Amino acid sequence: MGTIEERVQVLENRVRELEYRLGLHYQAPQQDMRPPVIEYYNNQQPQPTHTESPQAYRKFGEAVVGKYIIGALASLLIFVAAISLISLVWNKMSPELKLSLLVAIGLILTTIGTVIYRYFSCKYGV
């Protein structure tokens, strides 16, 4: 075994070789990590500019409400309506129909879950 610096250098070379094989680009760390010094004329720093108006921020907030909250409330409403409908007719159904309904719902949910899992595992490598 060599010194620590030699061992670190060997490991860095190995990592660089593996990154090259994987198609990753190696960027050597910068020696000087201090931020650059910026000198301003007459010590006047530039003022931040806001390109978006308050109306743009308000529209963004409305978009979030419309996109997420209204969608969640709509799905909750449909879910409650489906449960209410099933609870109204549950006692009038035969046991075979109840069992077949539960089996069908289970199969549908399992199929949807499997399809979604395979889609995301292929797309994102999960």
PEWO-V190781 format. One record per pair of residues at least 12 apart in sequence whose ideal C-beta (glycine too) atoms are under 7 Angstrom apart, sorted by the first residue. I is the first residue (numbers start at 1). J is the second residue. D is the distance in Angstrom with one decimal. If there is no record, write none. Layout:
# PEWO-V190781
i:I j:J d:D
i:I j:J d:D
This chain:
# PEWO-V190781
none
